[in-house]
Amino acid sequence: MSPHTSHTHNFLGMTAIVASEPMRRLMETVERVARSAASVLVSGESGSGKEMVARALHVYSGRSHRPWVDLSCAAVPELLLESELFGHEKGAFSGADSPKPGLFELAHQGTIFLDEVGELDPRMQVKLLRVLDGAPYYRLGGLRKVSVDVRVVAATNQNLELAVEEGRFRNDLYHRLNQVSLRVPPLRERTAEIEHLAQFFLARHDPRMSLSPEAVSMLETHSWPGNIRELRNAVIQAAVLAPELHLGPEDFRLPGLRSSKGRVVESTEVDSRNLENMERRLILETLDSTGGHQQRAAVALGISRRTLSRKLKVYQTGVEVA
């Protein structure tokens, strides 16, 4: 069974499946919030779909025909983050051979999405607050102030209220970003979507493959601490390793599930490193299938071009940029 068309949406190249009551309610709220100019803070566990919600906010807004720009605040080294967001002039620092507009300029009259906003250092929090309040700013090394009209959507998997209490995040910036708060429910609260998502990932890998009712039932009882990302990796791993086109429970390697040899797979075997290896293999296989075309690969994977580029850099260097 494939996902019903009515459950499937496309937001700026990212496919979203909305088939549970919690997500339907959230997306109804997203459509209402999108019509306002308010800054939005999207919270939720890692892999739950925060970027999809952010993209939907842009698509449903009056800025949908204007630029969409996204940045993972944890993916850019601290020394480069100011230049990335606010731009620089030629000669502003070593290697600045030409002027470069920042992401806020590129997002003028559109939307900028700041993922993992809780990772911003205190100095950048101050500058971001001024820009959110509408104050013009200078590019690094610049003499002319820049004014922008940008709708800001931020996301975090951290408890920012706790970060404020502990002095790690500015209280005024938190309230400025949090004019409207949206929480993305974890996958364990969206059981009705698990089969649709699993079928979607399986069809993208090999349209000939299918899931048995027993496999679906097993997937629906798993807690999915890694949320949609973990489900995607589990489906792809099962599809790659299964001897048949019809997948049963024995083809999935999940904590507490008996393997085809009768051995219980312990949770330590399905750790974050295993998930990362599965994700890496999926990304590289998809990139190979598109002949190395990163934009097409990003669309097929349901992630942003920037996210794909960051992950490929990690695979090349072996070091996560933070």
C-alpha positions as CSV (number, residue, x, y, z in Angstrom):
1,M,0.0,0.0,0.0
2,S,1.4,3.4,-0.9
3,P,0.8,6.6,1.0
4,H,-2.5,8.2,0.1
5,T,-2.1,11.3,-2.1
6,S,-4.2,13.3,0.3
7,H,-1.6,12.7,3.0
8,T,1.3,13.8,1.0
9,H,2.5,17.4,0.6
10,N,5.5,19.0,-0.9
11,F,7.1,22.0,0.8
12,L,10.0,23.5,-1.2
13,G,11.1,20.0,-2.4
14,M,10.7,18.3,0.9
15,T,7.9,15.7,1.0
16,A,5.7,15.7,4.1
17,I,3.2,13.0,5.1
18,V,0.5,14.2,7.3
19,A,-1.7,11.3,8.3
20,S,-2.3,11.6,12.1
21,E,-4.6,13.8,14.1
22,P,-1.7,15.5,16.0
23,M,0.0,16.5,12.7
24,R,-3.3,17.5,11.1
25,R,-4.0,19.9,14.0
26,L,-0.4,21.2,13.8
27,M,-0.6,21.9,10.1
28,E,-3.9,23.7,10.5
29,T,-2.2,25.9,13.0
30,V,0.8,26.4,10.7
31,E,-1.5,27.7,8.0
32,R,-3.0,30.2,10.3
33,V,0.3,31.3,11.8
34,A,1.9,31.6,8.3
35,R,-0.5,34.5,7.4
36,S,1.0,36.6,10.2
37,A,4.4,38.3,10.3
38,A,5.3,36.9,13.7
39,S,8.6,35.2,14.4
40,V,8.0,31.5,15.1
41,L,10.0,29.1,17.3
42,V,9.6,25.5,16.3
43,S,10.5,23.0,19.0
44,G,10.7,19.2,18.9
45,E,12.9,16.2,19.2
46,S,15.7,15.6,16.6
47,G,14.3,14.1,13.5
48,S,10.7,14.9,14.2
49,G,10.1,17.2,11.2
50,K,10.9,20.7,12.4
51,E,12.3,21.8,9.1
52,M,9.3,20.6,7.3
53,V,7.1,22.8,9.5
54,A,9.4,25.7,8.9
55,R,9.1,25.2,5.1
56,A,5.3,24.9,5.3
57,L,5.2,28.3,7.2
58,H,7.0,29.9,4.2
59,V,4.9,28.1,1.5
60,Y,1.6,29.1,3.2
61,S,2.7,32.7,3.8
62,G,2.4,35.8,1.7
63,R,6.2,35.6,1.2
64,S,6.0,32.2,-0.6
65,H,7.2,33.8,-3.9
66,R,10.1,35.4,-2.2
67,P,13.4,33.8,-1.1
68,W,13.6,30.9,1.4
69,V,17.0,30.7,3.1
70,D,18.0,28.1,5.7
71,L,21.0,27.7,8.0
72,S,22.0,25.2,10.7
73,C,23.6,27.4,13.4
74,A,25.5,24.4,14.7
75,A,27.0,23.6,11.3
76,V,29.0,26.8,10.8
77,P,32.2,27.5,12.8
78,E,31.7,30.4,15.2
79,L,34.3,32.6,13.5
80,L,32.4,32.3,10.2
81,L,28.9,32.5,11.4
82,E,28.7,36.3,11.5
83,S,29.9,36.5,7.9
84,E,27.5,33.8,6.9
85,L,24.5,35.6,8.4
86,F,25.4,39.3,7.8
87,G,28.0,39.2,5.0
88,H,31.4,40.8,4.7
89,E,33.2,43.3,2.5
90,K,36.4,42.7,0.6
91,G,39.4,42.6,2.9
92,A,37.3,42.2,6.1
93,F,39.4,39.3,7.1
94,S,42.0,36.9,5.6
95,G,40.6,35.2,2.6
96,A,37.8,37.8,2.0
97,D,38.8,38.4,-1.6
98,S,35.4,39.8,-2.6
99,P,32.3,41.2,-1.0
100,K,29.7,38.7,0.0
101,P,26.0,39.4,1.0
102,G,24.9,37.6,4.2
103,L,21.9,35.2,4.4
104,F,19.7,37.9,5.8
105,E,20.3,40.0,2.7
106,L,19.6,37.0,0.5
107,A,16.4,36.4,2.4
108,H,15.1,40.0,1.9
109,Q,11.3,40.0,1.8
110,G,11.3,36.2,2.3
111,T,11.9,33.8,5.2
112,I,15.1,32.8,6.9
113,F,15.1,29.5,8.9
114,L,17.7,29.3,11.7
115,D,17.9,25.6,12.7
116,E,19.5,24.7,16.1
117,V,19.3,28.3,17.2
118,G,20.1,27.2,20.7
119,E,23.7,26.7,19.6
120,L,24.3,30.5,19.0
121,D,27.1,32.0,21.1
122,P,26.2,35.0,23.3
123,R,27.8,37.6,21.0
124,M,25.8,36.3,18.0
125,Q,22.7,36.3,20.1
126,V,23.1,40.0,20.8
127,K,23.5,40.9,17.1
128,L,20.6,38.6,16.0
129,L,18.4,40.3,18.6
130,R,19.1,43.8,17.1
131,V,18.4,42.6,13.6
132,L,15.1,40.9,14.7
133,D,14.1,44.2,16.3
134,G,14.5,45.9,12.9
135,A,17.8,47.6,13.4
136,P,20.1,48.1,10.3
137,Y,23.5,46.4,10.6
138,Y,26.9,46.5,9.0
139,R,28.5,43.7,7.0
140,L,31.8,42.7,8.5
141,G,34.3,45.4,7.5
142,G,31.4,47.4,6.0
143,L,30.8,51.2,6.2
144,R,27.2,51.1,4.9
145,K,24.3,49.9,7.0
146,V,22.1,47.2,5.6
147,S,18.3,47.1,6.2
148,V,16.3,43.9,5.6
149,D,12.7,42.8,5.8
150,V,12.8,39.1,6.8
151,R,10.4,36.7,8.5
152,V,12.4,34.6,11.0
153,V,11.6,31.0,11.8
154,A,13.9,29.3,14.3
155,A,14.0,25.7,15.5
156,T,15.5,23.9,18.4
157,N,15.6,20.5,20.0
158,Q,16.8,22.1,23.3
159,N,14.7,23.3,26.2
160,L,15.4,27.0,25.6
161,E,13.5,28.1,28.8
162,L,16.0,26.0,30.8
163,A,18.9,27.5,28.8
164,V,17.6,31.0,29.7
165,E,17.4,30.0,33.4
166,E,21.0,28.7,33.2
167,G,22.2,31.9,31.4
168,R,23.1,30.1,28.2
169,F,20.5,31.9,26.1
170,R,19.3,35.5,26.3
171,N,15.9,35.9,27.8
172,D,15.0,38.8,25.4
173,L,16.1,36.9,22.3
174,Y,14.1,33.9,23.5
175,H,10.9,36.0,23.7
176,R,11.6,37.8,20.4
177,L,12.0,34.4,18.6
178,N,9.1,32.9,20.5
179,Q,6.3,35.3,19.4
180,V,4.5,32.1,18.3
181,S,5.6,28.7,19.5
182,L,4.9,25.4,17.6
183,R,5.7,22.0,18.9
184,V,6.3,19.1,16.5
185,P,5.1,15.9,18.2
186,P,7.5,13.0,18.2
187,L,6.8,10.0,15.9
188,R,5.6,7.9,18.9
189,E,2.7,10.3,19.2
190,R,1.9,9.9,15.5
191,T,1.4,6.2,15.2
192,A,-1.0,6.6,12.3
193,E,1.8,8.0,10.1
194,I,4.3,5.2,10.6
195,E,2.9,2.9,7.9
196,H,2.6,5.8,5.4
197,L,6.1,7.0,6.1
198,A,7.6,3.5,5.9
199,Q,5.8,2.7,2.6
200,F,7.0,6.1,1.2
201,F,10.7,5.4,2.1
202,L,10.4,1.8,0.8
203,A,8.9,2.9,-2.5
204,R,11.7,5.5,-3.0
205,H,14.2,2.8,-2.5
206,D,12.6,0.1,-4.6
207,P,8.9,0.4,-5.8
208,R,8.7,-3.4,-6.1
209,M,9.1,-3.9,-2.4
210,S,6.3,-4.2,0.2
211,L,5.7,-4.6,3.9
212,S,3.9,-7.4,5.6
213,P,1.1,-6.6,8.0
214,E,3.2,-8.1,10.8
215,A,6.1,-5.8,9.9
216,V,3.8,-2.8,9.9
217,S,2.4,-3.8,13.4
218,M,6.0,-4.2,14.7
219,L,7.0,-0.7,13.3
220,E,4.0,0.8,15.0
221,T,4.9,-0.5,18.4
222,H,8.5,0.7,18.3
223,S,9.2,3.9,20.3
224,W,11.4,5.5,17.6
225,P,13.7,7.7,19.8
226,G,15.3,8.9,16.5
227,N,11.9,9.7,15.1
228,I,11.4,9.9,11.3
229,R,15.2,9.8,10.6
230,E,15.5,6.6,12.5
231,L,12.4,5.1,10.7
232,R,13.8,6.0,7.3
233,N,17.2,4.5,8.1
234,A,15.6,1.3,9.5
235,V,13.4,0.9,6.4
236,I,16.4,1.4,4.0
237,Q,18.6,-0.9,6.0
238,A,15.9,-3.6,5.9
239,A,15.4,-3.1,2.2
240,V,19.1,-3.3,1.4
241,L,19.7,-6.5,3.4
242,A,16.4,-8.4,3.0
243,P,16.7,-11.5,0.8
244,E,13.1,-11.0,-0.5
245,L,11.0,-8.1,-1.9
246,H,8.4,-8.6,0.8
247,L,9.7,-7.4,4.2
248,G,8.7,-9.1,7.4
249,P,9.5,-8.3,11.1
250,E,12.6,-10.4,10.9
251,D,14.1,-8.1,8.3
252,F,14.3,-5.1,10.7
253,R,17.0,-4.6,13.3
254,L,15.3,-2.8,16.1
255,P,15.8,-3.1,19.9
256,G,14.0,-6.0,21.4
257,L,13.1,-7.6,18.1
258,R,14.0,-11.2,17.4
259,S,16.1,-11.7,14.4
260,S,15.6,-14.4,11.8
261,K,18.0,-16.5,13.8
262,G,15.9,-16.2,16.9
263,R,18.4,-13.9,18.7
264,V,17.1,-10.8,20.4
265,V,18.7,-7.6,19.0
266,E,19.8,-5.5,21.9
267,S,19.3,-1.7,21.9
268,T,23.1,-1.2,22.1
269,E,23.3,-2.7,18.6
270,V,21.0,0.0,17.2
271,D,23.0,3.0,18.6
272,S,23.5,6.4,17.1
273,R,26.6,5.3,15.2
274,N,24.7,2.6,13.5
275,L,22.0,5.1,12.5
276,E,24.6,7.5,11.2
277,N,26.3,4.8,9.1
278,M,22.9,3.9,7.6
279,E,22.2,7.5,6.8
280,R,25.6,8.0,5.2
281,R,25.1,4.9,3.0
282,L,21.6,6.1,2.0
283,I,22.9,9.6,1.1
284,L,25.8,8.3,-0.9
285,E,23.7,5.8,-2.8
286,T,21.1,8.5,-3.6
287,L,23.9,10.9,-4.8
288,D,25.3,8.1,-7.0
289,S,21.8,7.4,-8.5
290,T,21.6,11.1,-9.5
291,G,25.0,11.1,-11.1
292,G,26.4,13.4,-8.4
293,H,23.7,16.1,-8.8
294,Q,23.4,17.4,-5.2
295,Q,20.2,19.3,-5.7
296,R,18.3,16.3,-7.2
297,A,19.7,14.1,-4.4
298,A,18.6,16.5,-1.7
299,V,15.1,16.6,-3.1
300,A,15.0,12.7,-3.3
301,L,16.2,12.5,0.3
302,G,13.8,15.1,1.6
303,I,16.5,17.4,3.0
304,S,17.8,20.8,2.1
305,R,20.7,21.3,-0.3
306,R,22.6,23.0,2.5
307,T,22.1,20.1,4.8
308,L,23.3,17.6,2.2
309,S,26.4,19.7,1.5
310,R,27.2,19.8,5.2
311,K,26.9,16.1,5.6
312,L,29.1,15.5,2.5
313,K,31.8,17.7,4.1
314,V,31.6,15.6,7.3
315,Y,32.0,12.4,5.3
316,Q,35.1,13.9,3.5
317,T,36.8,15.2,6.7
318,G,35.4,12.8,9.3
319,V,34.7,15.8,11.6
320,E,31.4,17.3,12.3
321,V,31.5,21.1,11.8
322,A,30.3,22.8,15.0
